[in-house]
Amino acid sequence: MTRHHHTCFDRLLETGVVGILRGVPAGQTVEVADALLTGGVDVVEVTADTDGALDSISHLRETFDRSDLLVGAGTVLDSETAGAALRAGAEFVVTPSFDPGVVDTCNRYGAVVVPGVMTPTEAVTAYEAGADALKMFPAATLGPSHVRSLKGPLPQLPLFPTGGVSLDNVTEFVDAGADGVGVGSSLVDSDAVAAEEYGTLTDRATSFRTAVESARQ
């Protein structure tokens, strides 16, 4: 298995912040992604429950060079959706739960897959099934201490807490051993998007990247 020798996986770890685009209008997807990229967040996922998600993924893939922006699909619940997202140009797939079919599909096509897990059993099961990294979800409910608890006996598992990660707690998550974080509304603020205040998104992206890099020191 070539897991962990994948440039996409390396980028996920290096950047440490995945910007989650949920409900972003298709016509603004490029502007939002560009704002995040300007702030240093060069990894984004478009959630599959967003209207026109596949078109948005395709548009991002056509607009940005792969070396500049990594584009994935989030909230993927089944292998059919995973396959459609990969055909649209997604380079990685994130799920809220562990579905073996999604992992199999991504492994088959050489795409990075990050399933959602909560317990040690789920984490090990997903990893042994071929997951590249694990989305610890919901992070707000579990807290940084859960990262530390999982990393104790399972230090080899790459963890990306997601769901409730904010500038107030991101440092704690990284200090606890998180390899990166997935950030939605705290980064891609719906009010800022609606008002087309892209500078706000850039500022938040910069703040998250700075926080993660500082915590890694």
Backbone as CSV, one residue per row, in Angstrom:
resi,resn,N_x,N_y,N_z,CA_x,CA_y,CA_z,C_x,C_y,C_z
1,MET,0.845,-1.194,0.000,0.000,0.000,0.000,0.886,1.252,0.000
2,THR,0.526,2.242,-0.830,1.337,3.446,-0.949,0.878,4.536,0.011
3,ARG,0.014,4.206,0.924,-0.491,5.188,1.869,0.660,5.942,2.533
4,HIS,0.456,7.238,2.685,1.418,8.137,3.314,2.600,8.493,2.411
5,HIS,2.590,7.998,1.174,3.607,8.434,0.224,2.889,9.212,-0.879
6,HIS,1.827,9.829,-0.486,0.925,10.492,-1.410,1.080,12.002,-1.248
7,THR,1.318,12.712,-2.342,1.527,14.152,-2.238,0.306,14.858,-1.649
8,CYS,-0.890,14.354,-1.952,-2.114,14.944,-1.399,-2.110,14.799,0.120
9,PHE,-1.764,13.640,0.601,-1.715,13.400,2.042,-0.664,14.295,2.692
10,ASP,0.466,14.436,2.040,1.529,15.289,2.572,1.055,16.735,2.696
11,ARG,0.299,17.191,1.703,-0.223,18.564,1.739,-1.198,18.742,2.890
12,LEU,-2.054,17.756,3.107,-3.004,17.825,4.214,-2.265,18.028,5.538
13,LEU,-1.225,17.247,5.739,-0.459,17.340,6.974,0.314,18.650,7.059
14,GLU,0.895,19.052,5.951,1.719,20.258,5.957,0.890,21.501,6.260
15,THR,-0.234,21.638,5.582,-1.088,22.806,5.784,-1.751,22.759,7.159
16,GLY,-2.280,21.601,7.516,-2.858,21.424,8.839,-4.223,22.040,9.036
17,VAL,-4.740,22.705,8.030,-6.073,23.317,8.115,-6.826,23.003,6.824
18,VAL,-7.974,22.352,6.965,-8.832,22.075,5.815,-10.025,23.020,5.895
19,GLY,-10.158,23.892,4.915,-11.288,24.811,4.879,-12.519,24.103,4.331
20,ILE,-13.600,24.100,5.116,-14.814,23.388,4.717,-15.814,24.361,4.115
21,LEU,-16.112,24.148,2.832,-17.063,24.997,2.114,-18.423,24.305,2.106
22,ARG,-19.254,24.690,3.067,-20.599,24.119,3.172,-21.627,25.205,2.865
23,GLY,-22.437,24.961,1.835,-23.478,25.913,1.505,-22.998,27.169,0.802
24,VAL,-21.741,27.156,0.341,-21.235,28.314,-0.401,-21.852,28.289,-1.805
25,PRO,-22.516,29.369,-2.226,-23.117,29.396,-3.568,-22.077,29.084,-4.640
26,ALA,-22.497,28.313,-5.628,-21.558,27.896,-6.670,-20.848,29.078,-7.316
27,GLY,-21.563,30.182,-7.466,-20.983,31.357,-8.108,-19.917,32.053,-7.289
28,GLN,-19.810,31.688,-6.007,-18.814,32.317,-5.145,-17.694,31.358,-4.721
29,THR,-17.785,30.136,-5.149,-16.834,29.129,-4.696,-15.393,29.505,-5.012
30,VAL,-15.153,29.997,-6.205,-13.794,30.359,-6.605,-13.283,31.526,-5.767
31,GLU,-14.136,32.531,-5.554,-13.720,33.695,-4.768,-13.401,33.303,-3.321
32,VAL,-14.249,32.436,-2.749,-14.027,31.987,-1.374,-12.724,31.188,-1.277
33,ALA,-12.531,30.256,-2.205,-11.305,29.452,-2.197,-10.073,30.334,-2.386
34,ASP,-10.175,31.323,-3.250,-9.055,32.224,-3.500,-8.727,33.042,-2.249
35,ALA,-9.773,33.447,-1.520,-9.564,34.208,-0.289,-8.841,33.359,0.751
36,LEU,-9.241,32.087,0.865,-8.579,31.190,1.811,-7.139,30.930,1.389
37,LEU,-6.945,30.732,0.103,-5.609,30.472,-0.430,-4.678,31.654,-0.148
38,THR,-5.197,32.860,-0.308,-4.411,34.062,-0.033,-3.965,34.100,1.427
39,GLY,-4.812,33.541,2.302,-4.496,33.511,3.726,-3.662,32.310,4.144
40,GLY,-3.319,31.455,3.190,-2.450,30.326,3.493,-3.135,28.982,3.645
41,VAL,-4.463,28.954,3.527,-5.177,27.678,3.589,-5.362,27.180,2.155
42,ASP,-4.517,26.232,1.766,-4.512,25.763,0.377,-5.151,24.387,0.221
43,VAL,-5.966,23.999,1.212,-6.708,22.739,1.158,-8.160,23.032,1.507
44,VAL,-9.074,22.723,0.576,-10.495,22.974,0.831,-11.315,21.748,0.459
45,GLU,-12.436,21.593,1.142,-13.383,20.545,0.766,-14.748,21.179,0.552
46,VAL,-15.406,20.772,-0.518,-16.781,21.195,-0.792,-17.684,20.074,-0.302
47,THR,-18.596,20.375,0.605,-19.431,19.308,1.151,-20.468,18.856,0.133
48,ALA,-20.694,17.549,0.104,-21.584,16.957,-0.893,-23.036,17.387,-0.723
49,ASP,-23.386,17.909,0.460,-24.758,18.358,0.679,-24.964,19.811,0.267
50,THR,-23.967,20.409,-0.357,-24.083,21.762,-0.885,-24.679,21.698,-2.289
51,ASP,-25.626,22.584,-2.579,-26.226,22.612,-3.914,-25.136,22.811,-4.970
52,GLY,-25.154,21.963,-5.989,-24.171,22.088,-7.061,-22.766,21.731,-6.650
53,ALA,-22.623,20.866,-5.642,-21.296,20.532,-5.108,-20.353,20.000,-6.184
54,LEU,-20.831,19.094,-7.019,-19.956,18.501,-8.035,-19.492,19.543,-9.047
55,ASP,-20.409,20.434,-9.410,-20.027,21.504,-10.338,-18.995,22.429,-9.697
56,SER,-19.179,22.701,-8.411,-18.237,23.575,-7.706,-16.858,22.937,-7.650
57,ILE,-16.817,21.630,-7.385,-15.532,20.916,-7.352,-14.860,20.988,-8.718
58,SER,-15.632,20.746,-9.766,-15.082,20.802,-11.128,-14.548,22.193,-11.455
59,HIS,-15.320,23.203,-11.064,-14.931,24.580,-11.359,-13.640,24.947,-10.625
60,LEU,-13.536,24.540,-9.372,-12.302,24.803,-8.625,-11.118,24.105,-9.265
61,ARG,-11.345,22.863,-9.677,-10.265,22.082,-10.270,-9.793,22.706,-11.581
62,GLU,-10.729,23.286,-12.334,-10.378,23.911,-13.606,-9.706,25.268,-13.414
63,THR,-10.047,25.933,-12.313,-9.569,27.301,-12.082,-8.189,27.361,-11.455
64,PHE,-7.944,26.466,-10.501,-6.683,26.506,-9.761,-5.767,25.356,-10.157
65,ASP,-4.487,25.659,-10.191,-3.503,24.618,-10.437,-3.453,23.691,-9.229
66,ARG,-3.270,22.414,-9.470,-3.232,21.446,-8.367,-2.127,21.763,-7.369
67,SER,-1.053,22.340,-7.842,0.048,22.663,-6.946,-0.280,23.839,-6.031
68,ASP,-1.319,24.606,-6.400,-1.717,25.763,-5.599,-2.834,25.435,-4.611
69,LEU,-3.835,24.696,-5.080,-5.007,24.416,-4.247,-5.382,22.944,-4.328
70,LEU,-5.539,22.341,-3.166,-5.975,20.953,-3.068,-7.479,20.960,-2.844
71,VAL,-8.221,20.249,-3.687,-9.686,20.274,-3.631,-10.234,18.897,-3.296
72,GLY,-11.090,18.842,-2.292,-11.698,17.580,-1.899,-13.196,17.686,-1.766
73,ALA,-13.816,16.571,-1.426,-15.263,16.510,-1.195,-15.505,16.086,0.246
74,GLY,-16.445,16.750,0.905,-16.760,16.415,2.282,-18.183,15.920,2.443
75,THR,-18.502,15.438,3.627,-19.837,14.920,3.946,-20.274,13.873,2.915
76,VAL,-19.346,13.013,2.544,-19.636,11.936,1.586,-20.135,10.722,2.377
77,LEU,-21.329,10.255,2.046,-21.967,9.196,2.824,-21.915,7.815,2.190
78,ASP,-21.637,7.742,0.885,-21.672,6.437,0.223,-20.683,6.397,-0.935
79,SER,-20.437,5.195,-1.415,-19.430,5.007,-2.461,-19.830,5.666,-3.776
80,GLU,-21.139,5.731,-4.046,-21.591,6.376,-5.282,-21.211,7.850,-5.294
81,THR,-21.458,8.512,-4.163,-21.112,9.927,-4.058,-19.606,10.119,-4.122
82,ALA,-18.875,9.214,-3.486,-17.409,9.294,-3.526,-16.914,9.194,-4.962
83,GLY,-17.445,8.239,-5.709,-17.038,8.069,-7.098,-17.355,9.285,-7.943
84,ALA,-18.548,9.857,-7.741,-18.956,11.045,-8.496,-18.045,12.223,-8.175
85,ALA,-17.685,12.354,-6.894,-16.807,13.456,-6.483,-15.421,13.311,-7.097
86,LEU,-14.907,12.089,-7.119,-13.583,11.855,-7.704,-13.598,12.134,-9.202
87,ARG,-14.678,11.740,-9.858,-14.793,12.016,-11.303,-14.894,13.511,-11.568
88,ALA,-15.447,14.240,-10.607,-15.571,15.696,-10.761,-14.244,16.406,-10.527
89,GLY,-13.271,15.674,-9.972,-11.956,16.262,-9.768,-11.477,16.316,-8.334
90,ALA,-12.270,15.803,-7.398,-11.843,15.800,-5.996,-10.601,14.931,-5.826
91,GLU,-9.669,15.416,-5.024,-8.432,14.667,-4.791,-8.439,13.944,-3.456
92,PHE,-9.389,14.296,-2.604,-9.554,13.578,-1.349,-11.018,13.606,-0.946
93,VAL,-11.390,12.671,-0.096,-12.784,12.525,0.320,-12.835,12.451,1.843
94,VAL,-13.750,13.234,2.426,-13.942,13.243,3.871,-15.367,12.813,4.182
95,THR,-15.530,11.974,5.193,-16.856,11.483,5.550,-17.137,11.761,7.032
96,PRO,-18.414,11.864,7.419,-18.727,12.077,8.832,-18.706,10.781,9.637
97,SER,-18.680,9.662,8.927,-18.707,8.351,9.582,-17.837,7.399,8.767
98,PHE,-17.670,6.177,9.260,-16.857,5.196,8.536,-17.740,4.292,7.700
99,ASP,-17.578,4.402,6.383,-18.289,3.532,5.453,-17.235,2.779,4.640
100,PRO,-17.159,1.438,4.801,-16.127,0.666,4.093,-16.154,0.873,2.586
101,GLY,-17.343,1.037,2.015,-17.450,1.217,0.573,-16.791,2.494,0.093
102,VAL,-16.897,3.559,0.874,-16.256,4.830,0.514,-14.734,4.670,0.545
103,VAL,-14.235,4.012,1.580,-12.790,3.793,1.690,-12.300,2.937,0.527
104,ASP,-13.034,1.886,0.201,-12.653,1.010,-0.908,-12.599,1.777,-2.225
105,THR,-13.604,2.617,-2.456,-13.660,3.386,-3.701,-12.462,4.322,-3.817
106,CYS,-12.159,5.015,-2.738,-11.029,5.943,-2.761,-9.707,5.206,-2.926
107,ASN,-9.561,4.079,-2.242,-8.343,3.273,-2.391,-8.193,2.786,-3.828
108,ARG,-9.308,2.402,-4.421,-9.277,1.869,-5.789,-8.750,2.911,-6.777
109,TYR,-9.128,4.180,-6.547,-8.733,5.227,-7.482,-7.559,6.070,-6.981
110,GLY,-6.932,5.616,-5.901,-5.731,6.295,-5.435,-5.970,7.649,-4.809
111,ALA,-7.176,7.859,-4.271,-7.496,9.139,-3.641,-7.385,9.028,-2.124
112,VAL,-6.972,10.086,-1.490,-6.889,10.126,-0.033,-8.297,10.116,0.551
113,VAL,-8.495,9.335,1.608,-9.816,9.257,2.236,-9.670,9.444,3.740
114,VAL,-10.559,10.281,4.286,-10.509,10.643,5.708,-11.896,10.414,6.323
115,PRO,-12.158,9.205,6.822,-13.469,8.922,7.411,-13.600,9.469,8.831
116,GLY,-14.851,9.728,9.216,-15.128,10.227,10.543,-15.184,9.109,11.567
117,VAL,-14.533,9.311,12.701,-14.528,8.311,13.776,-14.654,9.025,15.124
118,MET,-15.047,8.260,16.131,-15.121,8.802,17.481,-14.357,7.931,18.470
119,THR,-14.543,6.624,18.384,-13.962,5.716,19.369,-12.653,5.081,18.885
120,PRO,-11.855,4.534,19.798,-10.636,3.833,19.388,-10.927,2.685,18.435
121,THR,-12.010,1.960,18.686,-12.367,0.834,17.811,-12.668,1.322,16.404
122,GLU,-13.456,2.395,16.292,-13.766,2.950,14.971,-12.491,3.426,14.277
123,ALA,-11.617,4.047,15.045,-10.390,4.585,14.475,-9.511,3.478,13.899
124,VAL,-9.306,2.434,14.674,-8.464,1.328,14.215,-9.114,0.592,13.048
125,THR,-10.417,0.372,13.133,-11.135,-0.319,12.062,-11.023,0.440,10.746
126,ALA,-11.222,1.752,10.798,-11.153,2.576,9.586,-9.734,2.608,9.025
127,TYR,-8.760,2.706,9.919,-7.366,2.779,9.480,-6.937,1.466,8.831
128,GLU,-7.317,0.367,9.447,-6.958,-0.942,8.889,-7.678,-1.207,7.563
129,ALA,-8.819,-0.541,7.367,-9.569,-0.708,6.117,-8.961,0.093,4.975
130,GLY,-8.002,0.986,5.322,-7.336,1.743,4.266,-7.479,3.239,4.340
131,ALA,-8.005,3.768,5.454,-8.104,5.218,5.604,-6.704,5.819,5.690
132,ASP,-6.541,7.024,5.145,-5.247,7.707,5.201,-5.102,8.501,6.486
133,ALA,-6.175,9.166,6.861,-6.225,9.924,8.101,-7.632,9.771,8.650
134,LEU,-7.848,10.248,9.868,-9.138,10.071,10.519,-9.684,11.409,10.972
135,LYS,-10.939,11.641,10.648,-11.626,12.856,11.069,-12.269,12.590,12.432
136,MET,-11.717,13.168,13.482,-12.293,12.982,14.811,-13.503,13.899,14.925
137,PHE,-14.678,13.302,14.954,-15.913,14.070,14.837,-16.975,13.547,15.809
138,PRO,-17.693,14.449,16.489,-17.599,15.915,16.463,-16.595,16.436,17.488
139,ALA,-15.670,17.256,17.039,-14.583,17.724,17.886,-15.072,18.541,19.079
140,ALA,-16.101,19.356,18.871,-16.587,20.204,19.952,-17.110,19.370,21.121
141,THR,-17.739,18.246,20.809,-18.282,17.371,21.846,-17.172,16.609,22.552
142,LEU,-16.198,16.150,21.782,-15.138,15.293,22.315,-14.033,16.074,23.002
143,GLY,-13.660,17.212,22.430,-12.645,18.055,23.039,-11.220,17.592,22.810
144,PRO,-10.247,18.482,23.089,-8.828,18.165,22.899,-8.373,16.945,23.697
145,SER,-8.959,16.718,24.860,-8.527,15.583,25.680,-8.767,14.256,24.976
146,HIS,-9.769,14.227,24.093,-10.056,12.992,23.358,-8.939,12.699,22.361
147,VAL,-8.390,13.752,21.761,-7.248,13.579,20.861,-6.092,12.950,21.629
148,ARG,-5.820,13.504,22.790,-4.711,13.003,23.607,-4.937,11.545,24.008
149,SER,-6.188,11.231,24.338,-6.517,9.863,24.747,-6.331,8.872,23.603
150,LEU,-6.735,9.252,22.389,-6.578,8.369,21.233,-5.112,8.232,20.839
151,LYS,-4.387,9.342,20.900,-2.989,9.342,20.476,-2.096,8.555,21.438
152,GLY,-2.541,8.416,22.700,-1.739,7.678,23.671,-1.397,6.278,23.195
153,PRO,-2.416,5.418,23.000,-2.144,4.060,22.542,-2.014,3.933,21.027
154,LEU,-2.437,4.975,20.278,-2.472,4.890,18.820,-1.771,6.095,18.194
155,PRO,-0.511,6.309,18.505,0.186,7.509,18.020,0.360,7.554,16.506
156,GLN,0.226,6.391,15.867,0.440,6.331,14.413,-0.757,6.809,13.610
157,LEU,-1.890,7.031,14.272,-3.097,7.417,13.545,-3.157,8.932,13.338
158,PRO,-3.165,9.403,12.079,-3.267,10.836,11.820,-4.695,11.318,12.120
159,LEU,-4.826,12.278,13.034,-6.146,12.748,13.459,-6.400,14.190,13.041
160,PHE,-7.596,14.415,12.484,-8.037,15.753,12.105,-9.361,16.058,12.800
161,PRO,-9.322,16.633,14.008,-10.557,17.008,14.678,-11.359,17.979,13.804
162,THR,-12.649,17.760,13.735,-13.523,18.579,12.892,-14.884,18.699,13.565
163,GLY,-15.489,19.864,13.414,-16.815,20.074,13.988,-16.729,20.852,15.282
164,GLY,-16.679,22.175,15.162,-16.572,22.999,16.348,-15.174,23.502,16.639
165,VAL,-14.249,23.311,15.707,-12.897,23.845,15.887,-12.933,25.345,15.587
166,SER,-12.366,26.137,16.493,-12.372,27.589,16.348,-10.995,28.145,16.697
167,LEU,-10.838,29.452,16.516,-9.570,30.076,16.880,-9.336,30.001,18.383
168,ASP,-10.409,29.843,19.136,-10.303,29.767,20.590,-9.746,28.426,21.076
169,ASN,-9.961,27.371,20.279,-9.529,26.046,20.762,-8.550,25.315,19.847
170,VAL,-8.241,25.874,18.694,-7.393,25.151,17.733,-6.011,24.850,18.309
171,THR,-5.461,25.782,19.081,-4.149,25.557,19.684,-4.186,24.360,20.631
172,GLU,-5.267,24.253,21.412,-5.400,23.130,22.343,-5.461,21.803,21.600
173,PHE,-6.164,21.773,20.489,-6.271,20.531,19.712,-4.902,20.108,19.167
174,VAL,-4.148,21.059,18.644,-2.826,20.734,18.097,-1.879,20.343,19.224
175,ASP,-1.949,21.061,20.329,-1.114,20.712,21.481,-1.402,19.291,21.968
176,ALA,-2.650,18.867,21.827,-3.063,17.538,22.289,-2.617,16.430,21.340
177,GLY,-2.126,16.818,20.149,-1.630,15.822,19.212,-2.327,15.765,17.872
178,ALA,-3.279,16.678,17.631,-3.966,16.689,16.334,-2.961,16.968,15.224
179,ASP,-3.085,16.225,14.124,-2.193,16.409,12.986,-2.666,17.534,12.080
180,GLY,-3.905,17.932,12.266,-4.495,19.011,11.501,-5.925,19.179,11.968
181,VAL,-6.634,20.144,11.405,-8.026,20.368,11.786,-8.869,20.665,10.549
182,GLY,-10.140,20.308,10.642,-11.101,20.703,9.625,-11.915,21.837,10.210
183,VAL,-12.055,22.942,9.453,-12.736,24.113,9.994,-13.805,24.604,9.023
184,GLY,-15.025,24.713,9.528,-16.131,25.183,8.709,-16.493,26.619,8.998
185,SER,-17.554,26.817,9.762,-18.118,28.153,9.956,-17.172,29.138,10.639
186,SER,-16.235,28.657,11.459,-15.289,29.570,12.114,-14.307,30.171,11.117
187,LEU,-14.180,29.526,9.968,-13.287,30.008,8.912,-14.083,30.567,7.739
188,VAL,-14.984,29.764,7.208,-15.808,30.184,6.069,-17.133,30.708,6.624
189,ASP,-17.080,31.904,7.171,-18.241,32.507,7.824,-19.321,32.853,6.796
190,SER,-20.526,32.334,7.023,-21.605,32.504,6.042,-21.997,33.971,5.868
191,ASP,-21.921,34.763,6.941,-22.257,36.186,6.826,-21.240,36.914,5.956
192,ALA,-19.963,36.571,6.148,-18.913,37.195,5.340,-19.058,36.802,3.873
193,VAL,-19.420,35.524,3.643,-19.624,35.065,2.267,-20.797,35.807,1.635
194,ALA,-21.900,35.917,2.378,-23.098,36.589,1.862,-22.812,38.053,1.536
195,ALA,-21.957,38.676,2.354,-21.627,40.086,2.141,-20.448,40.276,1.188
196,GLU,-19.929,39.141,0.682,-18.772,39.149,-0.215,-17.568,39.849,0.421
197,GLU,-17.433,39.670,1.731,-16.298,40.245,2.461,-15.160,39.214,2.489
198,TYR,-14.543,39.056,1.348,-13.538,38.009,1.198,-12.279,38.281,2.023
199,GLY,-12.016,39.557,2.297,-10.870,39.894,3.123,-10.986,39.307,4.519
200,THR,-12.222,39.211,5.007,-12.460,38.606,6.319,-12.036,37.137,6.312
201,LEU,-12.353,36.445,5.223,-11.986,35.034,5.104,-10.468,34.879,5.036
202,THR,-9.816,35.781,4.323,-8.352,35.741,4.233,-7.730,35.948,5.606
203,ASP,-8.262,36.911,6.347,-7.732,37.179,7.695,-7.894,35.970,8.604
204,ARG,-9.051,35.318,8.527,-9.282,34.142,9.370,-8.374,32.984,8.966
205,ALA,-8.189,32.823,7.663,-7.298,31.764,7.180,-5.888,31.977,7.707
206,THR,-5.425,33.220,7.649,-4.091,33.551,8.153,-3.992,33.245,9.642
207,SER,-5.041,33.595,10.381,-5.038,33.366,11.829,-4.981,31.880,12.166
208,PHE,-5.744,31.071,11.430,-5.735,29.624,11.680,-4.393,29.004,11.343
209,ARG,-3.832,29.393,10.202,-2.524,28.849,9.825,-1.459,29.229,10.845
210,THR,-1.487,30.480,11.276,-0.515,30.963,12.256,-0.659,30.199,13.582
211,ALA,-1.908,30.001,14.001,-2.162,29.286,15.261,-1.644,27.860,15.204
212,VAL,-1.901,27.176,14.085,-1.456,25.793,13.940,0.070,25.708,13.904
213,GLU,0.684,26.587,13.126,2.142,26.559,13.025,2.801,26.886,14.363
214,SER,2.221,27.838,15.097,2.782,28.201,16.414,2.665,27.034,17.392
215,ALA,1.522,26.361,17.352,1.295,25.234,18.272,2.212,24.059,17.952
216,ARG,2.653,23.977,16.707,3.532,22.876,16.301,4.985,23.102,16.695
217,GLN,5.312,24.317,17.127,6.699,24.648,17.470,7.187,23.806,18.643
